[in-house]
């Protein structure tokens, strides 16, 4: 009898040590910006969808593309132009949702004579290569009738820097202005070394919409995982849209480790919005502007209708009763 009980206990220990359904791993590529917070929050709540989200943070969106091509990333948060450039270079991805709108400013040195885009003539302007900010800046410069290059000889000299280095360069007066993302642009203003020139949304591009991309392999071959991932994304985004206190707490404490203030976050999100939606037309316009300005150096620009796939998003929104 004792031997029978002992064997039964061993069997129960072994049984409970093996999960009945192992969580599916989803490898997420993300960036460290306030409006990317809901995407990052997926790893906190996707357990309910039997998913384990493993997040890897990159310096800028274009840097995620080699990892996707190498098969190291399943989904990624990216500026639309970085996603377009990636698709044009052969990255096997689909745009499956939008996740943020806005989130950019053109900021000049405090105390300078720069009051408008036209005042940037003869100045050095910092920007990150391959992000929405680069395209927004070029569209604004063209609208103001200014020429630009990263070499001398044009009206405006572009200085390409990583997002993390732009604020430091402006504070050190190594550049006269910058086109920067959030919350870093709000931080520059709140710390008094920067002043806003414009929120650059008055060109044909309008407010930039960031894109959530998914590999073709996941979309086509792991349909169940793809559907659960999209449901998790929609729920996380809906939660952040409804509860900005939670969004602030998570972004400030978990993403930025206390490096930004409450004012920085709130000012950043006054200039951005968590969303789910993106359109074929927005991707078409962005692609045309990239081709016009030579951003991404695309030999064959992709047609938006061929790779913007919003059926997963529509199904998840309907299931979760999200508008």
C-alpha positions as CSV (number, residue, x, y, z in Angstrom):
1,X,0.0,0.0,0.0
2,X,2.8,2.4,0.9
3,X,4.6,1.5,-2.3
4,X,1.4,2.2,-4.3
5,X,1.0,5.6,-2.6
6,X,4.7,6.5,-3.2
7,X,4.4,5.7,-6.9
8,X,1.2,7.7,-7.2
9,X,2.9,10.7,-5.6
10,X,5.8,10.5,-8.0
11,X,3.4,10.3,-10.9
12,X,1.5,13.4,-9.8
13,X,4.7,15.4,-9.3
14,X,5.9,14.5,-12.8
15,X,2.4,15.3,-14.3
16,X,2.2,18.7,-12.7
17,X,5.8,19.6,-13.7
18,X,4.8,19.4,-17.4
19,X,2.5,22.1,-18.7
20,X,-0.5,20.8,-20.6
21,X,-0.1,23.5,-23.3
22,X,3.3,25.2,-23.6
23,X,2.9,28.9,-24.5
24,X,3.7,29.8,-28.1
25,X,6.7,32.2,-28.3
26,X,6.3,35.4,-30.3
27,X,9.5,37.4,-30.8
28,X,8.8,41.1,-30.9
29,X,11.0,43.9,-32.3
30,X,10.3,47.2,-30.7
31,X,11.7,50.8,-30.1
32,X,11.9,52.8,-27.0
33,X,9.4,55.6,-27.5
34,X,6.3,56.7,-25.5
35,X,3.8,55.8,-28.2
36,X,5.3,52.3,-28.6
37,X,4.2,51.5,-25.1
38,X,1.1,49.5,-25.8
39,X,3.1,47.2,-28.1
40,X,5.6,46.7,-25.3
41,X,2.8,46.0,-22.9
42,X,1.8,42.9,-24.9
43,X,4.5,40.9,-23.1
44,X,2.7,41.7,-19.8
45,X,-0.7,40.4,-20.8
46,X,-0.3,37.9,-23.6
47,X,-0.1,35.0,-21.2
48,X,-3.9,34.9,-21.2
49,X,-3.7,34.1,-24.9
50,X,-1.2,31.3,-24.2
51,X,1.6,33.4,-25.7
52,X,5.0,34.3,-24.4
53,X,6.2,37.6,-26.0
54,X,9.9,38.0,-26.0
55,X,10.8,41.7,-26.7
56,X,14.0,42.9,-28.2
57,X,14.5,46.7,-28.4
58,X,16.3,48.2,-31.4
59,X,17.9,51.7,-31.9
60,X,15.6,52.5,-34.8
61,X,13.0,50.8,-37.0
62,X,15.3,50.1,-40.0
63,X,17.6,48.1,-37.7
64,X,14.9,45.5,-37.2
65,X,14.8,44.5,-40.9
66,X,18.0,42.4,-40.8
67,X,16.7,40.5,-37.8
68,X,13.5,39.8,-39.6
69,X,15.3,38.5,-42.7
70,X,17.5,36.3,-40.4
71,X,14.3,34.8,-39.0
72,X,14.9,36.2,-35.5
73,X,11.7,38.4,-35.2
74,X,8.1,37.5,-35.8
75,X,6.4,40.9,-35.3
76,X,7.7,44.4,-35.1
77,X,6.7,48.0,-34.3
78,X,8.1,50.3,-36.9
79,X,7.7,53.7,-38.6
80,X,5.8,53.1,-41.9
81,X,8.8,54.2,-44.0
82,X,11.1,51.7,-42.3
83,X,8.6,49.0,-42.9
84,X,8.3,50.0,-46.6
85,X,12.1,50.1,-47.1
86,X,12.3,46.7,-45.5
87,X,9.7,45.2,-47.8
88,X,11.4,46.8,-50.8
89,X,14.7,45.2,-49.8
90,X,13.1,41.8,-49.6
91,X,12.0,41.5,-46.0
92,X,9.1,39.0,-46.0
93,X,6.6,41.1,-44.0
94,X,3.0,42.3,-44.0
95,X,1.7,45.4,-42.4
96,X,-1.1,44.0,-40.2
97,X,-2.1,47.1,-38.1
98,X,-1.2,50.6,-37.1
99,X,-0.3,51.2,-33.5
100,X,0.4,55.0,-33.0
101,X,-0.2,58.3,-34.7
102,X,1.8,61.5,-34.5
103,X,4.7,61.5,-32.1
104,X,7.2,63.9,-33.8
105,X,8.3,67.6,-33.5
106,X,10.8,69.9,-35.1
107,X,12.6,71.5,-32.2
108,X,15.2,74.4,-32.3
109,X,17.8,75.5,-29.8
110,X,16.3,77.7,-27.1
111,X,17.2,81.3,-27.6
112,X,18.0,81.0,-31.3
113,X,16.4,83.1,-34.0
114,X,14.7,80.1,-35.5
115,X,11.0,80.6,-35.4
116,X,9.8,78.8,-38.6
117,X,10.9,76.1,-41.1
118,X,12.2,78.9,-43.4
119,X,14.6,80.0,-40.7
120,X,16.4,76.7,-41.0
121,X,18.2,78.0,-44.1
122,X,21.9,77.9,-43.4
123,X,21.5,75.7,-40.4
124,X,22.4,72.2,-39.3
125,X,19.4,70.0,-38.5
126,X,19.7,66.6,-36.8
127,X,17.5,63.6,-37.6
128,X,17.6,59.9,-37.4
129,X,18.0,58.1,-40.7
130,X,15.2,55.7,-41.7
131,X,12.5,56.9,-39.4
132,X,9.2,58.8,-39.9
133,X,11.1,61.9,-38.7
134,X,13.4,61.9,-41.7
135,X,10.5,61.9,-44.2
136,X,8.5,64.5,-42.2
137,X,11.5,66.8,-42.1
138,X,12.1,66.5,-45.9
139,X,8.4,67.2,-46.6
140,X,8.5,70.3,-44.4
141,X,11.7,71.6,-46.0
142,X,10.3,71.1,-49.5
143,X,7.1,72.9,-48.5
144,X,9.2,75.9,-47.3
145,X,11.2,75.9,-50.6
146,X,14.4,74.8,-49.0
147,X,17.0,72.3,-50.4
148,X,18.9,69.9,-48.2
149,X,21.7,67.4,-48.1
150,X,24.0,65.7,-45.5
151,X,26.8,67.5,-47.3
152,X,27.5,71.2,-47.4
153,X,26.2,73.3,-50.4
154,X,22.4,73.1,-49.8
155,X,20.1,75.4,-47.8
156,X,20.0,73.0,-44.9
157,X,22.7,70.5,-43.8
158,X,21.2,67.3,-42.4
159,X,23.1,65.7,-39.5
160,X,22.2,62.0,-39.2
161,X,22.3,60.8,-35.6
162,X,20.7,58.1,-33.5
163,X,17.5,59.1,-31.7
164,X,19.4,58.8,-28.4
165,X,22.1,61.3,-29.5
166,X,19.9,64.0,-30.9
167,X,18.9,65.7,-27.6
168,X,22.5,65.7,-26.5
169,X,23.7,67.3,-29.7
170,X,21.0,70.0,-29.5
171,X,21.8,70.7,-25.8
172,X,25.6,70.9,-26.7
173,X,24.7,73.3,-29.7
174,X,26.3,70.9,-32.2
175,X,23.1,71.2,-34.2
176,X,20.7,74.1,-34.6
177,X,17.5,72.1,-34.7
178,X,16.2,68.5,-34.8
179,X,13.3,66.5,-36.0
180,X,12.8,64.2,-33.0
181,X,10.3,61.6,-31.7
182,X,8.5,61.5,-28.4
183,X,9.1,61.7,-25.5
184,X,12.6,63.0,-26.3
185,X,11.3,66.1,-28.1
186,X,9.0,67.0,-25.1
187,X,11.9,66.3,-22.8
188,X,14.1,68.8,-24.7
189,X,11.4,71.5,-24.4
190,X,10.8,70.7,-20.7
191,X,14.5,70.9,-19.9
192,X,14.6,74.3,-21.6
193,X,17.3,73.6,-24.2
194,X,14.7,73.2,-27.0
195,X,11.7,75.1,-28.3
196,X,9.1,73.7,-30.7
197,X,9.0,75.1,-34.2
198,X,6.2,72.9,-35.5
199,X,4.5,69.6,-35.3
200,X,5.2,68.5,-38.9
201,X,1.8,67.2,-39.9
202,X,0.8,69.8,-42.5
203,X,2.2,68.1,-45.6
204,X,0.7,65.4,-47.9
205,X,1.9,62.8,-45.5
206,X,-0.2,64.1,-42.6
207,X,0.2,62.6,-39.2
208,X,2.6,59.6,-39.5
209,X,1.0,56.3,-38.6
210,X,3.4,53.7,-37.2
211,X,3.0,50.2,-38.5
212,X,2.8,46.8,-36.8
213,X,4.4,44.3,-39.2
214,X,4.3,40.5,-39.1
215,X,6.4,38.0,-41.0
216,X,4.7,36.3,-43.9
217,X,5.6,32.9,-42.3
218,X,3.7,33.7,-39.2
219,X,0.8,35.2,-41.1
220,X,0.5,32.2,-43.5
221,X,1.8,29.2,-41.5
222,X,1.0,30.0,-37.9
223,X,-2.5,31.4,-38.3
224,X,-3.7,30.5,-34.9
225,X,-0.7,32.2,-33.2
226,X,-1.1,35.2,-35.5
227,X,-4.8,35.6,-34.5
228,X,-4.1,35.3,-30.8
229,X,-1.2,37.8,-31.2
230,X,-3.4,40.3,-32.9
231,X,-6.1,39.9,-30.2
232,X,-3.5,40.5,-27.5
233,X,-2.3,43.7,-29.4
234,X,-5.8,45.0,-29.7
235,X,-6.6,44.4,-26.1
236,X,-3.3,46.0,-24.9
237,X,-3.9,49.0,-27.1
238,X,-7.5,49.3,-25.9
239,X,-6.4,49.2,-22.3
240,X,-3.8,52.0,-22.8
241,X,-6.3,54.1,-24.7
242,X,-8.8,53.8,-21.8
243,X,-6.3,54.0,-18.9
244,X,-3.6,56.6,-19.4
245,X,-2.5,56.3,-15.8
246,X,-1.5,52.7,-16.5
247,X,0.1,53.7,-19.8
248,X,2.1,56.4,-18.0
249,X,3.2,54.1,-15.2
250,X,4.3,51.4,-17.6
251,X,6.1,53.7,-20.0
252,X,7.9,55.7,-17.3
253,X,8.8,52.9,-15.0
254,X,9.2,49.8,-17.2
255,X,10.3,51.2,-20.5
256,X,12.3,54.3,-19.4
257,X,13.2,53.2,-15.9
258,X,12.3,56.6,-14.4
259,X,14.3,58.6,-16.9
260,X,11.4,60.7,-18.0
261,X,9.0,62.8,-15.9
262,X,5.3,62.8,-15.7
263,X,5.2,66.1,-17.7
264,X,7.5,64.5,-20.4
265,X,5.1,61.6,-20.8
266,X,1.9,63.7,-20.8
267,X,3.4,66.3,-23.2
268,X,4.5,63.4,-25.5
269,X,1.1,61.8,-25.6
270,X,-0.5,65.2,-26.2
271,X,1.4,64.9,-29.5
272,X,0.7,61.2,-30.1
273,X,-2.1,58.7,-29.9
274,X,-2.3,54.9,-29.4
275,X,-4.3,53.4,-32.3
276,X,-5.0,50.2,-34.1
277,X,-5.7,51.4,-37.6
278,X,-3.7,52.1,-40.7
279,X,-4.8,52.4,-44.3
280,X,-3.6,51.3,-47.7
281,X,-3.7,54.9,-48.9
282,X,-1.5,56.1,-46.1
283,X,1.1,53.5,-47.0
284,X,0.8,54.5,-50.7
285,X,1.4,58.2,-49.9
286,X,4.3,57.4,-47.7
287,X,5.8,55.1,-50.4
288,X,5.5,57.9,-53.0
289,X,7.2,60.5,-50.8
290,X,10.0,58.1,-50.0
291,X,10.6,57.5,-53.7
292,X,10.4,61.2,-54.4
293,X,13.0,62.1,-51.7
294,X,15.2,59.1,-52.2
295,X,14.6,57.7,-48.7
296,X,15.2,54.0,-48.4
297,X,16.8,53.9,-51.9
298,X,14.2,51.6,-53.3
299,X,14.8,50.1,-56.7
300,X,11.2,48.8,-56.8
301,X,8.8,50.4,-54.4
302,X,6.2,47.9,-53.1
303,X,2.5,48.5,-53.8
304,X,0.6,48.9,-50.6
305,X,-2.3,46.7,-51.7
306,X,0.0,43.8,-52.1
307,X,1.3,43.7,-48.5
308,X,-1.1,45.6,-46.2
309,X,-3.2,42.8,-44.7
310,X,-5.8,44.0,-42.2
311,X,-8.0,41.0,-41.9
312,X,-6.4,39.8,-38.6
313,X,-7.0,43.3,-37.2
314,X,-10.6,43.4,-38.3
315,X,-11.3,40.0,-36.8
316,X,-9.7,40.9,-33.5
317,X,-11.5,44.2,-33.2
318,X,-14.8,42.5,-33.9
319,X,-14.2,39.8,-31.4
320,X,-13.2,42.3,-28.7
321,X,-16.0,44.8,-29.7
322,X,-13.4,47.6,-30.3
323,X,-14.2,50.3,-32.8
